[in-house]
Amino acid sequence: MIGWHSIRGRLIWLSAAWLIAALLAAYLVIGGILERAITQRFDAETAAIADSLMANTQANSAGLAELYAAPADPRFAAPLSGWYWQIAADGEVFALSASLYDAELPGGDSIAGAEATGPGDQALRLLRRAFTVPDSSEALSVTVTAPRAEIDAALAQVRRPLAVSLILLGAGLVGAVLLQVTAGLSALKRMGRDLRAVRDGQITALPRPDATELQPVTEEMNALLGQNRDQIARTREQISNLAHALKTPLMALQGELADDHPGQAMIGRMDRQIGWHLKRARSAGGARVLGQRSALAPVIDDLALVLRRALRDRDLTLQAEIPSGFALPVEEQDLQEMLGNLMENAVKWADARIVIRAETGKGQLSVTVADDGPGMQNADHARALSRGTRLDERGPGAGLGLAIVADLAALNGGALQLGRDADLGGLSARLTLPG
């Protein structure tokens, strides 16, 4: 069902309403013209009969009007046929058609094209004329009728083909409207597909449409996409400059103090806080960049290359189960940040194996990094995702890794879930993003 809330539906319904009104008006107008034409034909026929009767009426030797020759039309001989004629002199009927038998038509003044009721309550079309004949002083009148049923039957014979023709014409016009609307809106449909392709990262800009009306819209959208990319780049550059401006004096201060100085703990805390907020700001600046999509396998390969020494020193096996062509709707830098933290955490706690799995389902894409280490208690999951929290103070790190991943995932429309892996028995970090 084509709804009113769509442009296509509105165009089709408005066109259909206009066509129905126009075709109905055409039927009424053309039907009226045909009705007048057919009625006038019957009126002309009765007028011809009346003229013939008047021409054959003459005065006899006594000065009385007399009909010398009746019309030979067999319709006036059939009983109650509706085709009647009669002639009256001074109001008295002296000649009538055989179809009337002993009945008479109503008298009155001259009239043409009147509706009347005849014998047996028949509906008639009536013509009455007054006339005179030479050598007679009588006031004569001739009345001729035609049956209304025959007029209606003749009208029905032309109205049915007219209605069928207009219905076929309407169906053809509706088909033309559907074709026209579909062709006219196809450019919008193509633009919708192109926008989805931009959102999915398949293209970075909308192609120029054929429709002239949509070209300014496309140009504005492409300008907006370019502005979005430029703004993200400037934001990241500014964040990088800010990081350098803060980190440099902090490291210099740390070098000035002895290792056992009480201020070292404060510097460490400040460093973790700065790192957290800078990474959080960078994540917010880079979230949901339109048109970005990053392949997963190359990112894992690059990270594995960076972690190869830690993997070798701890004798760990890294296994990646990634479908061919699997990609995520995030920037590659964000994907590296998220997976890098998850893989570093797995390398830190794994005993022998790390498995990375990628899956697609229910409109979502997921990447799971699992290890066979000691895992984590369910009660510690929320703490592990909070900033600056370290569950084990003996190991290296600032307690920011999992929290950064969770924030980046949320900023990209996804989530990070922690649990215990059913196969390996250790921690399972499942990163979910919209498909």
Secondary structure, DSSP 8 states (H G I E B T S, - for coil): ---TTSHHHHHHHHHHHHHHHHHHHHHHHHHHHHHHHHHHHHHHHHHHHHHHHHHTEEE-TTS-EEE------GGGTSTT-S-EEEEEETTEEEEE-GGGTT------S-EEEEEEE-GGG-EEEEEEEEE--TT----EEEEEEEEHHHHHHHHHHHHHHHHHHHHHHHHHHHHHHHHHHHHHHHHHHHHHHHHHHHHTTS-SS----S-GGGHHHHHHHHHHHHHHHHHHHHHHHHHHHHHHHHHHHHHHHHHHS-TT-THHHHHHHHHHHHHHHHHHHHHHHHTT-TT--EEHHHHHHHHHHHTHHHHHHTT-EEEEE--TT-EESS-HHHHHHHHHHHHHHHHHH-SSEEEEEEEEETTEEEEEEEESS----GGGHHHHTSTT--S-TTSSS-S-HHHHHHHHHHHTT-EEEEEE-TTT-SEEEEEEEE-
